[in-house]
């Protein structure tokens, strides 16, 4: 069996955090599940990734909004890179 090579700089930990992404100047919201998380990014799960822009804020209850940029997309998942706030 071939194993996939890990290219991430920071290790990720598996999670099951219900969150929301916000885009379009705060006018659009979409629920998601944070499936894994690291210092630099996360894997998010949606009903579908269709129509989600490349940049948005990730809203996790109890935390301030985290600006994100999409790194990759699949049918119902996407990887995001965390951007500096501001």
PDB file with one MODEL, atoms N, CA, C and O in Angstrom:
MODEL        1
ATOM      1  N   UNK A   1       0.840  -1.180   0.000  1.00  0.00           N
ATOM      2  CA  UNK A   1       0.000   0.000   0.000  1.00  0.00           C
ATOM      3  C   UNK A   1       0.886   1.245   0.000  1.00  0.00           C
ATOM      4  O   UNK A   1       1.851   1.319   0.761  1.00  0.00           O
ATOM      5  N   UNK A   2       0.566   2.210  -0.840  1.00  0.00           N
ATOM      6  CA  UNK A   2       1.313   3.459  -0.899  1.00  0.00           C
ATOM      7  C   UNK A   2       0.778   4.426   0.140  1.00  0.00           C
ATOM      8  O   UNK A   2      -0.435   4.539   0.319  1.00  0.00           O
ATOM      9  N   UNK A   3       1.661   5.116   0.819  1.00  0.00           N
ATOM     10  CA  UNK A   3       1.212   6.124   1.776  1.00  0.00           C
ATOM     11  C   UNK A   3       1.418   7.499   1.172  1.00  0.00           C
ATOM     12  O   UNK A   3       2.353   7.728   0.404  1.00  0.00           O
ATOM     13  N   UNK A   4       0.530   8.407   1.531  1.00  0.00           N
ATOM     14  CA  UNK A   4       0.641   9.774   1.038  1.00  0.00           C
ATOM     15  C   UNK A   4       1.694  10.514   1.841  1.00  0.00           C
ATOM     16  O   UNK A   4       1.770  10.376   3.062  1.00  0.00           O
ATOM     17  N   UNK A   5       2.488  11.285   1.162  1.00  0.00           N
ATOM     18  CA  UNK A   5       3.515  12.084   1.825  1.00  0.00           C
ATOM     19  C   UNK A   5       2.885  13.325   2.446  1.00  0.00           C
ATOM     20  O   UNK A   5       2.078  14.004   1.811  1.00  0.00           O
ATOM     21  N   UNK A   6       3.246  13.606   3.651  1.00  0.00           N
ATOM     22  CA  UNK A   6       2.723  14.764   4.365  1.00  0.00           C
ATOM     23  C   UNK A   6       3.551  15.990   4.000  1.00  0.00           C
ATOM     24  O   UNK A   6       4.756  16.028   4.252  1.00  0.00           O
ATOM     25  N   UNK A   7       2.898  17.002   3.400  1.00  0.00           N
ATOM     26  CA  UNK A   7       3.595  18.216   2.977  1.00  0.00           C
ATOM     27  C   UNK A   7       3.302  19.414   3.877  1.00  0.00           C
ATOM     28  O   UNK A   7       3.857  20.492   3.662  1.00  0.00           O
ATOM     29  N   UNK A   8       2.453  19.246   4.866  1.00  0.00           N
ATOM     30  CA  UNK A   8       2.102  20.374   5.729  1.00  0.00           C
ATOM     31  C   UNK A   8       3.260  20.733   6.645  1.00  0.00           C
ATOM     32  O   UNK A   8       4.012  19.869   7.096  1.00  0.00           O
ATOM     33  N   UNK A   9       3.386  22.029   6.909  1.00  0.00           N
ATOM     34  CA  UNK A   9       4.433  22.499   7.813  1.00  0.00           C
ATOM     35  C   UNK A   9       4.050  22.270   9.273  1.00  0.00           C
ATOM     36  O   UNK A   9       4.921  22.011  10.104  1.00  0.00           O
ATOM     37  N   UNK A  10       2.754  22.362   9.597  1.00  0.00           N
ATOM     38  CA  UNK A  10       2.304  22.147  10.965  1.00  0.00           C
ATOM     39  C   UNK A  10       1.395  20.914  11.006  1.00  0.00           C
ATOM     40  O   UNK A  10       0.607  20.699  10.086  1.00  0.00           O
ATOM     41  N   UNK A  11       1.497  20.114  12.052  1.00  0.00           N
ATOM     42  CA  UNK A  11       0.602  18.947  12.162  1.00  0.00           C
ATOM     43  C   UNK A  11      -0.837  19.397  12.363  1.00  0.00           C
ATOM     44  O   UNK A  11      -1.094  20.438  12.968  1.00  0.00           O
ATOM     45  N   UNK A  12      -1.768  18.608  11.852  1.00  0.00           N
ATOM     46  CA  UNK A  12      -3.183  18.909  12.030  1.00  0.00           C
ATOM     47  C   UNK A  12      -3.774  17.950  13.045  1.00  0.00           C
ATOM     48  O   UNK A  12      -3.335  16.807  13.180  1.00  0.00           O
ATOM     49  N   UNK A  13      -4.776  18.439  13.755  1.00  0.00           N
ATOM     50  CA  UNK A  13      -5.483  17.562  14.683  1.00  0.00           C
ATOM     51  C   UNK A  13      -6.926  17.428  14.212  1.00  0.00           C
ATOM     52  O   UNK A  13      -7.536  18.399  13.765  1.00  0.00           O
ATOM     53  N   UNK A  14      -7.459  16.224  14.318  1.00  0.00           N
ATOM     54  CA  UNK A  14      -8.830  15.974  13.902  1.00  0.00           C
ATOM     55  C   UNK A  14      -9.795  16.668  14.846  1.00  0.00           C
ATOM     56  O   UNK A  14      -9.594  16.685  16.060  1.00  0.00           O
ATOM     57  N   UNK A  15     -10.850  17.243  14.271  1.00  0.00           N
ATOM     58  CA  UNK A  15     -11.855  17.962  15.059  1.00  0.00           C
ATOM     59  C   UNK A  15     -13.241  17.654  14.486  1.00  0.00           C
ATOM     60  O   UNK A  15     -13.366  16.991  13.456  1.00  0.00           O
ATOM     61  N   UNK A  16     -14.252  18.133  15.152  1.00  0.00           N
ATOM     62  CA  UNK A  16     -15.634  18.058  14.685  1.00  0.00           C
ATOM     63  C   UNK A  16     -16.344  19.308  15.196  1.00  0.00           C
ATOM     64  O   UNK A  16     -17.296  19.219  15.971  1.00  0.00           O
ATOM     65  N   UNK A  17     -15.867  20.482  14.750  1.00  0.00           N
ATOM     66  CA  UNK A  17     -16.353  21.763  15.247  1.00  0.00           C
ATOM     67  C   UNK A  17     -17.352  22.340  14.247  1.00  0.00           C
ATOM     68  O   UNK A  17     -17.030  22.512  13.072  1.00  0.00           O
ATOM     69  N   UNK A  18     -18.556  22.636  14.714  1.00  0.00           N
ATOM     70  CA  UNK A  18     -19.557  23.285  13.869  1.00  0.00           C
ATOM     71  C   UNK A  18     -19.207  24.769  13.780  1.00  0.00           C
ATOM     72  O   UNK A  18     -19.016  25.435  14.798  1.00  0.00           O
ATOM     73  N   UNK A  19     -19.125  25.277  12.551  1.00  0.00           N
ATOM     74  CA  UNK A  19     -18.727  26.663  12.330  1.00  0.00           C
ATOM     75  C   UNK A  19     -19.553  27.246  11.188  1.00  0.00           C
ATOM     76  O   UNK A  19     -20.406  26.568  10.616  1.00  0.00           O
ATOM     77  N   UNK A  20     -19.292  28.502  10.867  1.00  0.00           N
ATOM     78  CA  UNK A  20     -19.977  29.202   9.789  1.00  0.00           C
ATOM     79  C   UNK A  20     -18.952  29.996   9.003  1.00  0.00           C
ATOM     80  O   UNK A  20     -18.036  30.577   9.585  1.00  0.00           O
ATOM     81  N   UNK A  21     -19.098  30.028   7.678  1.00  0.00           N
ATOM     82  CA  UNK A  21     -18.277  30.954   6.899  1.00  0.00           C
ATOM     83  C   UNK A  21     -19.155  32.136   6.522  1.00  0.00           C
ATOM     84  O   UNK A  21     -20.357  31.992   6.299  1.00  0.00           O
ATOM     85  N   UNK A  22     -18.528  33.315   6.454  1.00  0.00           N
ATOM     86  CA  UNK A  22     -19.231  34.553   6.134  1.00  0.00           C
ATOM     87  C   UNK A  22     -18.490  35.213   4.983  1.00  0.00           C
ATOM     88  O   UNK A  22     -17.265  35.335   5.004  1.00  0.00           O
ATOM     89  N   UNK A  23     -19.256  35.643   3.966  1.00  0.00           N
ATOM     90  CA  UNK A  23     -18.659  36.299   2.799  1.00  0.00           C
ATOM     91  C   UNK A  23     -19.658  37.275   2.204  1.00  0.00           C
ATOM     92  O   UNK A  23     -20.749  37.463   2.742  1.00  0.00           O
ATOM     93  N   UNK A  24     -19.289  37.885   1.112  1.00  0.00           N
ATOM     94  CA  UNK A  24     -20.141  38.863   0.432  1.00  0.00           C
ATOM     95  C   UNK A  24     -20.477  40.025   1.367  1.00  0.00           C
ATOM     96  O   UNK A  24     -21.633  40.431   1.487  1.00  0.00           O
ATOM     97  N   UNK A  25     -19.440  40.551   2.025  1.00  0.00           N
ATOM     98  CA  UNK A  25     -19.628  41.690   2.916  1.00  0.00           C
ATOM     99  C   UNK A  25     -20.513  41.394   4.109  1.00  0.00           C
ATOM    100  O   UNK A  25     -21.144  42.298   4.657  1.00  0.00           O
ATOM    101  N   UNK A  26     -20.564  40.118   4.523  1.00  0.00           N
ATOM    102  CA  UNK A  26     -21.377  39.726   5.658  1.00  0.00           C
ATOM    103  C   UNK A  26     -22.806  39.369   5.299  1.00  0.00           C
ATOM    104  O   UNK A  26     -23.585  38.990   6.173  1.00  0.00           O
ATOM    105  N   UNK A  27     -23.165  39.485   4.023  1.00  0.00           N
ATOM    106  CA  UNK A  27     -24.533  39.198   3.595  1.00  0.00           C
ATOM    107  C   UNK A  27     -24.809  37.715   3.392  1.00  0.00           C
ATOM    108  O   UNK A  27     -25.967  37.299   3.396  1.00  0.00           O
ATOM    109  N   UNK A  28     -23.756  36.903   3.213  1.00  0.00           N
ATOM    110  CA  UNK A  28     -23.942  35.475   2.969  1.00  0.00           C
ATOM    111  C   UNK A  28     -23.249  34.668   4.061  1.00  0.00           C
ATOM    112  O   UNK A  28     -22.128  34.968   4.469  1.00  0.00           O
ATOM    113  N   UNK A  29     -23.955  33.627   4.524  1.00  0.00           N
ATOM    114  CA  UNK A  29     -23.445  32.735   5.572  1.00  0.00           C
ATOM    115  C   UNK A  29     -23.715  31.300   5.156  1.00  0.00           C
ATOM    116  O   UNK A  29     -24.723  31.004   4.515  1.00  0.00           O
ATOM    117  N   UNK A  30     -22.799  30.413   5.531  1.00  0.00           N
ATOM    118  CA  UNK A  30     -22.956  29.000   5.201  1.00  0.00           C
ATOM    119  C   UNK A  30     -22.348  28.173   6.329  1.00  0.00           C
ATOM    120  O   UNK A  30     -21.200  28.388   6.715  1.00  0.00           O
ATOM    121  N   UNK A  31     -23.117  27.232   6.852  1.00  0.00           N
ATOM    122  CA  UNK A  31     -22.623  26.367   7.925  1.00  0.00           C
ATOM    123  C   UNK A  31     -21.649  25.333   7.383  1.00  0.00           C
ATOM    124  O   UNK A  31     -21.756  24.909   6.233  1.00  0.00           O
ATOM    125  N   UNK A  32     -20.699  24.930   8.220  1.00  0.00           N
ATOM    126  CA  UNK A  32     -19.724  23.915   7.850  1.00  0.00           C
ATOM    127  C   UNK A  32     -19.263  23.184   9.105  1.00  0.00           C
ATOM    128  O   UNK A  32     -19.634  23.540  10.223  1.00  0.00           O
ATOM    129  N   UNK A  33     -18.454  22.165   8.896  1.00  0.00           N
ATOM    130  CA  UNK A  33     -17.824  21.441   9.994  1.00  0.00           C
ATOM    131  C   UNK A  33     -16.316  21.512   9.777  1.00  0.00           C
ATOM    132  O   UNK A  33     -15.823  21.181   8.699  1.00  0.00           O
ATOM    133  N   UNK A  34     -15.586  21.944  10.803  1.00  0.00           N
ATOM    134  CA  UNK A  34     -14.123  21.947  10.757  1.00  0.00           C
ATOM    135  C   UNK A  34     -13.681  20.533  11.081  1.00  0.00           C
ATOM    136  O   UNK A  34     -13.836  20.077  12.214  1.00  0.00           O
ATOM    137  N   UNK A  35     -13.121  19.823  10.078  1.00  0.00           N
ATOM    138  CA  UNK A  35     -12.752  18.415  10.225  1.00  0.00           C
ATOM    139  C   UNK A  35     -11.343  18.227  10.781  1.00  0.00           C
ATOM    140  O   UNK A  35     -11.089  17.280  11.526  1.00  0.00           O
ATOM    141  N   UNK A  36     -10.429  19.124  10.421  1.00  0.00           N
ATOM    142  CA  UNK A  36      -9.122  19.120  11.069  1.00  0.00           C
ATOM    143  C   UNK A  36      -8.558  20.521  11.051  1.00  0.00           C
ATOM    144  O   UNK A  36      -9.006  21.382  10.294  1.00  0.00           O
ATOM    145  N   UNK A  37      -7.562  20.738  11.902  1.00  0.00           N
ATOM    146  CA  UNK A  37      -7.123  22.095  12.205  1.00  0.00           C
ATOM    147  C   UNK A  37      -5.639  22.110  12.526  1.00  0.00           C
ATOM    148  O   UNK A  37      -5.125  21.200  13.176  1.00  0.00           O
ATOM    149  N   UNK A  38      -4.949  23.158  12.060  1.00  0.00           N
ATOM    150  CA  UNK A  38      -3.553  23.392  12.433  1.00  0.00           C
ATOM    151  C   UNK A  38      -3.384  24.881  12.673  1.00  0.00           C
ATOM    152  O   UNK A  38      -4.341  25.646  12.562  1.00  0.00           O
ATOM    153  N   UNK A  39      -2.174  25.289  13.000  1.00  0.00           N
ATOM    154  CA  UNK A  39      -1.898  26.717  13.196  1.00  0.00           C
ATOM    155  C   UNK A  39      -2.142  27.507  11.912  1.00  0.00           C
ATOM    156  O   UNK A  39      -2.576  28.657  11.965  1.00  0.00           O
ATOM    157  N   UNK A  40      -1.865  26.895  10.761  1.00  0.00           N
ATOM    158  CA  UNK A  40      -1.922  27.630   9.497  1.00  0.00           C
ATOM    159  C   UNK A  40      -3.134  27.412   8.641  1.00  0.00           C
ATOM    160  O   UNK A  40      -3.289  28.091   7.626  1.00  0.00           O
ATOM    161  N   UNK A  41      -4.022  26.474   9.010  1.00  0.00           N
ATOM    162  CA  UNK A  41      -5.174  26.226   8.157  1.00  0.00           C
ATOM    163  C   UNK A  41      -6.088  25.144   8.702  1.00  0.00           C
ATOM    164  O   UNK A  41      -5.936  24.680   9.832  1.00  0.00           O
ATOM    165  N   UNK A  42      -7.056  24.751   7.852  1.00  0.00           N
ATOM    166  CA  UNK A  42      -8.052  23.775   8.278  1.00  0.00           C
ATOM    167  C   UNK A  42      -8.663  23.080   7.070  1.00  0.00           C
ATOM    168  O   UNK A  42      -8.553  23.549   5.937  1.00  0.00           O
ATOM    169  N   UNK A  43      -9.311  21.951   7.340  1.00  0.00           N
ATOM    170  CA  UNK A  43     -10.135  21.289   6.333  1.00  0.00           C
ATOM    171  C   UNK A  43     -11.582  21.473   6.760  1.00  0.00           C
ATOM    172  O   UNK A  43     -11.958  21.128   7.880  1.00  0.00           O
ATOM    173  N   UNK A  44     -12.393  22.022   5.855  1.00  0.00           N
ATOM    174  CA  UNK A  44     -13.798  22.294   6.140  1.00  0.00           C
ATOM    175  C   UNK A  44     -14.675  21.373   5.313  1.00  0.00           C
ATOM    176  O   UNK A  44     -14.337  21.039   4.177  1.00  0.00           O
ATOM    177  N   UNK A  45     -15.801  20.961   5.878  1.00  0.00           N
ATOM    178  CA  UNK A  45     -16.757  20.097   5.181  1.00  0.00           C
ATOM    179  C   UNK A  45     -18.089  20.833   5.036  1.00  0.00           C
ATOM    180  O   UNK A  45     -18.587  21.434   5.988  1.00  0.00           O
ATOM    181  N   UNK A  46     -18.656  20.775   3.830  1.00  0.00           N
ATOM    182  CA  UNK A  46     -19.914  21.447   3.497  1.00  0.00           C
ATOM    183  C   UNK A  46     -20.865  20.454   2.846  1.00  0.00           C
ATOM    184  O   UNK A  46     -20.462  19.341   2.506  1.00  0.00           O
ATOM    185  N   UNK A  47     -22.129  20.844   2.668  1.00  0.00           N
ATOM    186  CA  UNK A  47     -23.053  20.053   1.863  1.00  0.00           C
ATOM    187  C   UNK A  47     -22.553  20.040   0.417  1.00  0.00           C
ATOM    188  O   UNK A  47     -22.617  19.008  -0.252  1.00  0.00           O
ATOM    189  N   UNK A  48     -22.060  21.174  -0.061  1.00  0.00           N
ATOM    190  CA  UNK A  48     -21.396  21.303  -1.362  1.00  0.00           C
ATOM    191  C   UNK A  48     -20.504  22.538  -1.311  1.00  0.00           C
ATOM    192  O   UNK A  48     -20.816  23.499  -0.607  1.00  0.00           O
ATOM    193  N   UNK A  49     -19.411  22.520  -2.043  1.00  0.00           N
ATOM    194  CA  UNK A  49     -18.523  23.689  -2.060  1.00  0.00           C
ATOM    195  C   UNK A  49     -18.871  24.642  -3.206  1.00  0.00           C
ATOM    196  O   UNK A  49     -18.257  25.700  -3.346  1.00  0.00           O
ATOM    197  N   UNK A  50     -19.849  24.266  -4.015  1.00  0.00           N
ATOM    198  CA  UNK A  50     -20.245  25.090  -5.166  1.00  0.00           C
ATOM    199  C   UNK A  50     -20.689  26.481  -4.712  1.00  0.00           C
ATOM    200  O   UNK A  50     -21.499  26.615  -3.795  1.00  0.00           O
ATOM    201  N   UNK A  51     -20.159  27.497  -5.355  1.00  0.00           N
ATOM    202  CA  UNK A  51     -20.553  28.872  -5.077  1.00  0.00           C
ATOM    203  C   UNK A  51     -19.806  29.538  -3.939  1.00  0.00           C
ATOM    204  O   UNK A  51     -20.034  30.717  -3.669  1.00  0.00           O
ATOM    205  N   UNK A  52     -18.927  28.826  -3.269  1.00  0.00           N
ATOM    206  CA  UNK A  52     -18.169  29.424  -2.168  1.00  0.00           C
ATOM    207  C   UNK A  52     -16.987  30.185  -2.757  1.00  0.00           C
ATOM    208  O   UNK A  52     -16.231  29.626  -3.550  1.00  0.00           O
ATOM    209  N   UNK A  53     -16.816  31.454  -2.381  1.00  0.00           N
ATOM    210  CA  UNK A  53     -15.701  32.242  -2.937  1.00  0.00           C
ATOM    211  C   UNK A  53     -14.349  31.779  -2.403  1.00  0.00           C
ATOM    212  O   UNK A  53     -14.281  30.977  -1.472  1.00  0.00           O
ATOM    213  N   UNK A  54     -13.287  32.286  -2.995  1.00  0.00           N
ATOM    214  CA  UNK A  54     -11.929  31.904  -2.605  1.00  0.00           C
ATOM    215  C   UNK A  54     -11.473  32.530  -1.286  1.00  0.00           C
ATOM    216  O   UNK A  54     -10.536  32.036  -0.660  1.00  0.00           O
ATOM    217  N   UNK A  55     -12.122  33.603  -0.863  1.00  0.00           N
ATOM    218  CA  UNK A  55     -11.774  34.268   0.400  1.00  0.00           C
ATOM    219  C   UNK A  55     -13.034  34.486   1.225  1.00  0.00           C
ATOM    220  O   UNK A  55     -14.068  34.894   0.696  1.00  0.00           O
ATOM    221  N   UNK A  56     -12.945  34.215   2.514  1.00  0.00           N
ATOM    222  CA  UNK A  56     -14.082  34.393   3.418  1.00  0.00           C
ATOM    223  C   UNK A  56     -13.569  34.396   4.846  1.00  0.00           C
ATOM    224  O   UNK A  56     -12.390  34.139   5.090  1.00  0.00           O
ATOM    225  N   UNK A  57     -14.460  34.688   5.796  1.00  0.00           N
ATOM    226  CA  UNK A  57     -14.140  34.618   7.222  1.00  0.00           C
ATOM    227  C   UNK A  57     -14.751  33.350   7.804  1.00  0.00           C
ATOM    228  O   UNK A  57     -15.909  33.027   7.539  1.00  0.00           O
ATOM    229  N   UNK A  58     -13.963  32.638   8.599  1.00  0.00           N
ATOM    230  CA  UNK A  58     -14.432  31.464   9.315  1.00  0.00           C
ATOM    231  C   UNK A  58     -14.830  31.901  10.715  1.00  0.00           C
ATOM    232  O   UNK A  58     -14.034  32.489  11.447  1.00  0.00           O
ATOM    233  N   UNK A  59     -16.088  31.602  11.080  1.00  0.00           N
ATOM    234  CA  UNK A  59     -16.615  31.988  12.385  1.00  0.00           C
ATOM    235  C   UNK A  59     -16.802  30.736  13.232  1.00  0.00           C
ATOM    236  O   UNK A  59     -17.675  29.913  12.958  1.00  0.00           O
ATOM    237  N   UNK A  60     -15.969  30.599  14.269  1.00  0.00           N
ATOM    238  CA  UNK A  60     -16.069  29.489  15.206  1.00  0.00           C
ATOM    239  C   UNK A  60     -16.579  30.074  16.519  1.00  0.00           C
ATOM    240  O   UNK A  60     -16.021  31.052  17.016  1.00  0.00           O
ATOM    241  N   UNK A  61     -17.638  29.484  17.089  1.00  0.00           N
ATOM    242  CA  UNK A  61     -18.179  30.036  18.337  1.00  0.00           C
ATOM    243  C   UNK A  61     -17.094  30.203  19.408  1.00  0.00           C
ATOM    244  O   UNK A  61     -16.292  29.299  19.647  1.00  0.00           O
ATOM    245  N   UNK A  62     -17.089  31.372  20.042  1.00  0.00           N
ATOM    246  CA  UNK A  62     -16.132  31.652  21.102  1.00  0.00           C
ATOM    247  C   UNK A  62     -14.794  32.185  20.621  1.00  0.00           C
ATOM    248  O   UNK A  62     -13.904  32.435  21.434  1.00  0.00           O
ATOM    249  N   UNK A  63     -14.632  32.364  19.298  1.00  0.00           N
ATOM    250  CA  UNK A  63     -13.381  32.875  18.728  1.00  0.00           C
ATOM    251  C   UNK A  63     -13.673  34.047  17.799  1.00  0.00           C
ATOM    252  O   UNK A  63     -14.786  34.184  17.292  1.00  0.00           O
ATOM    253  N   UNK A  64     -12.674  34.884  17.582  1.00  0.00           N
ATOM    254  CA  UNK A  64     -12.876  35.989  16.641  1.00  0.00           C
ATOM    255  C   UNK A  64     -12.825  35.464  15.201  1.00  0.00           C
ATOM    256  O   UNK A  64     -12.257  34.401  14.954  1.00  0.00           O
ATOM    257  N   UNK A  65     -13.410  36.194  14.261  1.00  0.00           N
ATOM    258  CA  UNK A  65     -13.423  35.750  12.862  1.00  0.00           C
ATOM    259  C   UNK A  65     -12.009  35.524  12.331  1.00  0.00           C
ATOM    260  O   UNK A  65     -11.098  36.302  12.616  1.00  0.00           O
ATOM    261  N   UNK A  66     -11.835  34.455  11.558  1.00  0.00           N
ATOM    262  CA  UNK A  66     -10.532  34.106  10.989  1.00  0.00           C
ATOM    263  C   UNK A  66     -10.602  34.234   9.466  1.00  0.00           C
ATOM    264  O   UNK A  66     -11.281  33.440   8.816  1.00  0.00           O
ATOM    265  N   UNK A  67      -9.905  35.228   8.882  1.00  0.00           N
ATOM    266  CA  UNK A  67      -9.872  35.322   7.421  1.00  0.00           C
ATOM    267  C   UNK A  67      -9.192  34.088   6.815  1.00  0.00           C
ATOM    268  O   UNK A  67      -8.182  33.611   7.333  1.00  0.00           O
ATOM    269  N   UNK A  68      -9.756  33.577   5.711  1.00  0.00           N
ATOM    270  CA  UNK A  68      -9.248  32.366   5.070  1.00  0.00           C
ATOM    271  C   UNK A  68      -9.157  32.533   3.562  1.00  0.00           C
ATOM    272  O   UNK A  68      -9.877  33.330   2.960  1.00  0.00           O
ATOM    273  N   UNK A  69      -8.252  31.759   2.967  1.00  0.00           N
ATOM    274  CA  UNK A  69      -8.139  31.648   1.508  1.00  0.00           C
ATOM    275  C   UNK A  69      -8.187  30.161   1.173  1.00  0.00           C
ATOM    276  O   UNK A  69      -7.540  29.349   1.835  1.00  0.00           O
ATOM    277  N   UNK A  70      -8.960  29.805   0.139  1.00  0.00           N
ATOM    278  CA  UNK A  70      -9.086  28.405  -0.261  1.00  0.00           C
ATOM    279  C   UNK A  70      -7.777  27.927  -0.882  1.00  0.00           C
ATOM    280  O   UNK A  70      -7.236  28.576  -1.778  1.00  0.00           O
ATOM    281  N   UNK A  71      -7.271  26.788  -0.405  1.00  0.00           N
ATOM    282  CA  UNK A  71      -6.049  26.179  -0.944  1.00  0.00           C
ATOM    283  C   UNK A  71      -6.384  25.057  -1.921  1.00  0.00           C
ATOM    284  O   UNK A  71      -5.677  24.859  -2.909  1.00  0.00           O
ATOM    285  N   UNK A  72      -7.473  24.315  -1.644  1.00  0.00           N
ATOM    286  CA  UNK A  72      -7.929  23.242  -2.528  1.00  0.00           C
ATOM    287  C   UNK A  72      -9.408  22.995  -2.292  1.00  0.00           C
ATOM    288  O   UNK A  72      -9.955  23.344  -1.246  1.00  0.00           O
ATOM    289  N   UNK A  73     -10.054  22.377  -3.296  1.00  0.00           N
ATOM    290  CA  UNK A  73     -11.481  22.051  -3.218  1.00  0.00           C
ATOM    291  C   UNK A  73     -11.720  20.638  -3.693  1.00  0.00           C
ATOM    292  O   UNK A  73     -11.043  20.149  -4.598  1.00  0.00           O
ATOM    293  N   UNK A  74     -12.685  19.987  -3.078  1.00  0.00           N
ATOM    294  CA  UNK A  74     -13.207  18.700  -3.540  1.00  0.00           C
ATOM    295  C   UNK A  74     -14.732  18.860  -3.567  1.00  0.00           C
ATOM    296  O   UNK A  74     -15.240  19.973  -3.437  1.00  0.00           O
ATOM    297  N   UNK A  75     -15.447  17.773  -3.733  1.00  0.00           N
ATOM    298  CA  UNK A  75     -16.900  17.845  -3.867  1.00  0.00           C
ATOM    299  C   UNK A  75     -17.580  18.474  -2.654  1.00  0.00           C
ATOM    300  O   UNK A  75     -18.422  19.360  -2.797  1.00  0.00           O
ATOM    301  N   UNK A  76     -17.210  18.011  -1.457  1.00  0.00           N
ATOM    302  CA  UNK A  76     -17.852  18.504  -0.231  1.00  0.00           C
ATOM    303  C   UNK A  76     -16.858  19.004   0.803  1.00  0.00           C
ATOM    304  O   UNK A  76     -17.240  19.302   1.934  1.00  0.00           O
ATOM    305  N   UNK A  77     -15.587  19.099   0.431  1.00  0.00           N
ATOM    306  CA  UNK A  77     -14.558  19.542   1.367  1.00  0.00           C
ATOM    307  C   UNK A  77     -13.659  20.575   0.710  1.00  0.00           C
ATOM    308  O   UNK A  77     -13.546  20.646  -0.513  1.00  0.00           O
ATOM    309  N   UNK A  78     -13.028  21.367   1.552  1.00  0.00           N
ATOM    310  CA  UNK A  78     -11.996  22.287   1.056  1.00  0.00           C
ATOM    311  C   UNK A  78     -10.961  22.506   2.137  1.00  0.00           C
ATOM    312  O   UNK A  78     -11.253  22.471   3.332  1.00  0.00           O
ATOM    313  N   UNK A  79      -9.746  22.733   1.681  1.00  0.00           N
ATOM    314  CA  UNK A  79      -8.674  23.106   2.581  1.00  0.00           C
ATOM    315  C   UNK A  79      -8.496  24.603   2.521  1.00  0.00           C
ATOM    316  O   UNK A  79      -8.528  25.192   1.440  1.00  0.00           O
ATOM    317  N   UNK A  80      -8.308  25.226   3.668  1.00  0.00           N
ATOM    318  CA  UNK A  80      -8.124  26.681   3.707  1.00  0.00           C
ATOM    319  C   UNK A  80      -6.842  27.027   4.436  1.00  0.00           C
ATOM    320  O   UNK A  80      -6.400  26.327   5.346  1.00  0.00           O
ATOM    321  N   UNK A  81      -6.266  28.130   4.003  1.00  0.00           N
ATOM    322  CA  UNK A  81      -5.092  28.710   4.656  1.00  0.00           C
ATOM    323  C   UNK A  81      -5.580  29.912   5.451  1.00  0.00           C
ATOM    324  O   UNK A  81      -6.345  30.733   4.944  1.00  0.00           O
ATOM    325  N   UNK A  82      -5.135  30.012   6.701  1.00  0.00           N
ATOM    326  CA  UNK A  82      -5.495  31.169   7.513  1.00  0.00           C
ATOM    327  C   UNK A  82      -4.667  32.369   7.081  1.00  0.00           C
ATOM    328  O   UNK A  82      -3.462  32.257   6.855  1.00  0.00           O
ATOM    329  N   UNK A  83      -5.322  33.517   6.970  1.00  0.00           N
ATOM    330  CA  UNK A  83      -4.665  34.762   6.590  1.00  0.00           C
ATOM    331  C   UNK A  83      -4.546  35.663   7.813  1.00  0.00           C
ATOM    332  O   UNK A  83      -5.302  35.507   8.772  1.00  0.00           O
ATOM    333  N   UNK A  84      -3.611  36.598   7.791  1.00  0.00           N
ATOM    334  CA  UNK A  84      -3.518  37.538   8.911  1.00  0.00           C
ATOM    335  C   UNK A  84      -4.799  38.376   9.022  1.00  0.00           C
ATOM    336  O   UNK A  84      -5.365  38.783   8.008  1.00  0.00           O
ATOM    337  N   UNK A  85      -5.244  38.626  10.234  1.00  0.00           N
ATOM    338  CA  UNK A  85      -6.428  39.467  10.446  1.00  0.00           C
ATOM    339  C   UNK A  85      -6.079  40.905  10.113  1.00  0.00           C
ATOM    340  O   UNK A  85      -4.948  41.347  10.311  1.00  0.00           O
ATOM    341  N   UNK A  86      -7.053  41.618   9.611  1.00  0.00           N
ATOM    342  CA  UNK A  86      -6.812  43.024   9.366  1.00  0.00           C
ATOM    343  C   UNK A  86      -7.159  43.371   8.011  1.00  0.00           C
ATOM    344  O   UNK A  86      -7.021  44.529   7.616  1.00  0.00           O
TER     345      UNK A  86
ENDMDL
END
